[in-house]
Structure formats: structure tokens, C-alpha cells
């Protein structure tokens, strides 16, 4: 029985949470007290659970946030009928989302 798209690696929720949690711990040990996880697609609830689990387990001071960026910027991509500048609505994997992602991630690589 196939599950997910071709090449999908199935990981349990617990394994995913622990991976995020111990990655956060490693980052904290390296001095990162502000950790923002920029999520582009799915599993937002698991990321938030991992952050809460990290905070409850280690009780380390810091700022921790899981952000689904496309939800945070959606209001800036309104259609003309709602006072915006775009012809079509901002939806997952469209040209607006792809262009914005390229802009964000290419600027990080410079």
C-alpha cells in the first residue's frame, strides 16, 4: 500500500517531535536563544507540539516560534476585488508563493 507522494519518508509524530526538540537543544547549546522555525508546508501542529515539548522538558529561557509563513503574509497578497494588486488569490504553490520563497531563501544564501 502506497502512502504519500513518491519519495516520501514516513516518520512517526514522536520521532518528528524528538528530532525538532533535540535540534532546538543543540541550537540552544550553541547560543541561539531566539529560534524561529519557518514552515512552508504542513505539519505545523507537530512543530508547535515539539516546541512546547522542548520548553516543558528542558525549561530553558529563550524565544521559540513555529511560523507558517504563508499564513503570516497572506494579507499582503489580496486580489484587486479586495483592494490588493493581484488578479488571482494567494494559494499554496502558486507563482506568488514560489516567488516569495525564492526571494526569502535566495537572500539568505548571499
C-alpha positions in Angstrom: 0.0 0.0 0.0 1.5 3.3 -1.1 1.2 6.4 1.2 2.1 9.9 0.3 4.0 11.1 -2.8 6.8 9.2 -4.4 10.0 9.6 -2.3 8.0 10.4 0.9 9.8 9.1 4.0 7.3 8.2 6.7 8.3 9.3 10.3 6.2 8.9 13.4 4.9 12.0 15.1 7.0 11.2 18.1 10.2 10.8 16.1 9.5 14.1 14.3 8.9 15.9 17.6 12.0 14.5 19.1 14.1 15.5 16.1 12.9 19.1 16.4 13.3 19.1 20.1 16.9 17.8 20.1 17.8 20.1 17.2 16.5 23.0 19.4 18.6 21.8 22.3 21.7 21.7 20.2 21.0 25.2 18.9 20.4 26.5 22.4 23.7 25.0 23.5 25.4 26.8 20.6 24.0 30.1 21.9 20.8 30.5 19.9 18.2 31.9 22.3 15.8 33.0 19.6 14.7 30.2 17.4 12.1 30.7 14.7 11.1 27.7 12.6 9.8 29.0 9.3 7.4 26.3 8.0 6.4 26.2 4.3 4.1 23.3 4.2 2.2 21.0 6.6 2.8 19.5 10.0 2.5 22.9 11.7 0.7 21.3 14.7 3.6 18.8 15.1 6.2 21.6 15.1 4.2 23.5 17.7 3.9 20.4 19.8 7.7 19.8 19.5 8.4 23.4 20.6 6.1 23.0 23.6 7.6 19.7 24.5 11.1 21.2 24.3 10.1 24.1 26.6 8.5 21.7 29.1 11.3 19.2 29.1 14.3 21.5 29.2 12.8 24.7 30.7 15.5 26.9 29.1 15.0 30.6 28.6 14.5 31.8 25.1 12.1 32.8 22.4 10.7 29.9 20.3 8.3 30.2 17.5 6.9 28.0 14.7 5.6 30.2 11.9 3.7 29.1 8.8 5.0 32.0 6.7 2.3 31.9 4.0 -0.4 32.5 6.6 1.6 35.4 8.1 1.9 37.2 4.7 -1.4 36.3 3.1 -2.9 39.7 3.7 -0.2 41.3 1.6 -1.4 39.3 -1.4 -5.0 40.4 -1.7 -6.8 40.3 -5.0 -7.9 43.5 -6.8 -11.5 43.0 -5.7 -10.4 43.2 -2.1 -8.1 46.2 -2.6 -5.0 44.4 -3.4 -2.8 44.3 -6.6 -3.1 40.7 -7.7 -5.5 39.1 -10.2 -5.6 35.7 -8.6 -5.8 34.7 -4.9 -2.7 33.7 -3.0 -2.8 29.9 -2.8 -0.3 27.2 -2.0 2.3 26.6 -4.7 1.2 29.4 -6.9 3.5 31.9 -8.6 3.2 34.4 -5.7 4.2 31.8 -3.1 7.0 30.5 -5.2 8.4 33.9 -6.0 8.3 35.0 -2.3 10.0 31.8 -1.2 12.7 32.3 -3.8 13.2 35.9 -2.6 13.4 34.8 1.0 15.7 31.9 0.5 18.0 33.4 -2.1 18.6 36.4 0.1 19.7 34.0 2.9 22.3 32.4 0.6 24.1 35.7 -0.1 
